[in-house]
């Protein structure tokens, strides 16, 4: 099984609507495609988060917005937490 399952938080679903209205949908979709193939694949590079979001990862959508996700390798699942703003 090579492809990963993407699961979206309720907040990520709301964020997706904002991205579509701001013209960033295509860029975000490209990142989601990378995650579905391999959540640790590069490019683009990712950051491992610390603090409240320890265990999560982040990829830049643009200078302001980031896609934040956590990975469950045992279940082959990527849980997308946020796709808007900078770590709230």
C-alpha positions, 0 to 999 in steps of 0.5 A, a space after each residue: 500500500 503506497 498511497 496514504 489516506 488523508 483525513 481532514 479535521 473540521 477546521 481544515 475543511 473550513 480552511 479549504 473553503 477560505 483557500 478556494 476563495 483566496 486563489 490558493 486552492 491549486 497550491 494547497 492541492 499540490 501539497 495534499 497530493 505530495 502528502 497522499 504519495 508520501 508525507 515525508 517526501 520532498 520537495 517541498 520541505 517540511 518542518 517538524 513542529 514543537 510545543 503544543 503541536 509537537 509530533 505534527 508537521 508543517 509545509 508552507 502554502 505561501 509566506 503567510 499560510 501553512 498546511 499543518 498535519 500529523 502522520 499515523 504510520 501504523 494506519 497509513 493515515 495523514 490527518 490534516 489539521 489546518 490549511 490557513 494562517 500560521 499555527 493558531 
